[in-house]
Amino acid sequence: MDDPAKPAQPKNPLHGITLAAMLTELVEAYGWEELSLQVRIACFTNEPSVASSLKFLRRTPWAREKLESFYLFHLRQRKRGERSG
């Protein structure tokens, strides 16, 4: 049954995507160095790792929002590339 407290989010591109999946995809696409330039968060510049970055992002809402925003940009760029390619 559907939970009325949790409305369906068919138009939300982040729905169903974990923070770990987002971060992993961005690191694979850009690398830590470029990611740290695009999303200015210290955990991406000082001995970055997925585990330590996830720990920071999970407890820091503003940092998570920055990463989510960049991930949405990444999805738009990828979609544009598929159309033109």
N, C-alpha and C positions, 0 to 999 in steps of 0.2 A: 504494500500500500504506500501511497505517497504521503509524505509528512507535510502537513500544511504549514509548519513552522519553517520549513526549508523549501522555498519556491523553486521550481525548475528554472534553469538558467541556460536555455538553448542558445542564446546570442552572446554569452560570456565566453570569450576565447580562453580564459584562464580556468574555466570550470573543468574539474577533473584532472588538472595538471598539478603534480606535486612540486613543491619548492625544489626538491632534489632533482627532479627531471628538468625543470627550468634551468637551474644552475649548470647541470651537466651539459645540456644542449648548448648553452651560451659559451661555456669553456671550450667545448669541442669546436664550435664555430669561430670563436674569436681568440681563444687563448687567454691566459691570465693577464698578460701585459696589456693587451688591447681592452679587455674587459675592465681593468682598473682605470684605464683612460676614459672609457665611456661611462662607467658608473663609479664615481669617486667615493669609494668606501675602503678604508684602510685594510680590512680583512682580505682584499684582493691584491694588495701590494706587499704586505709583510708576511712572507712565508705562507702563501695561500695554499689552501687545500679545501676540498669539497666539505669534509667533515667540520673543520673549524669555521668555514664560511657559513654553513648551514646553522651551526650553533648560534652564531652572531645574528644571522638574519631572522631566525625564529624568535629571538627575544628583543629585536629592535624593529618596531613597525615602520619607521621612516626609511630604514635601509631596505626592508622587504619591498616597500612601495617603489623605491628607485629601481630595484632589480625587476620587478613586475612590469614597470613602465618600459624599461629597456627590452624586456622579453617581447612585449607587444610590438615595439618598433622592429625587432628582429623578425617577428612573424609577418609584418607588413612588407618588409624588404624581401623576405623569402618568397612571398606570394607574388610580388612584382616581378621578381626574377623568373618565376615559373611562367608567367604570362608572356614575357618578352623573349624567353629562351626557346 
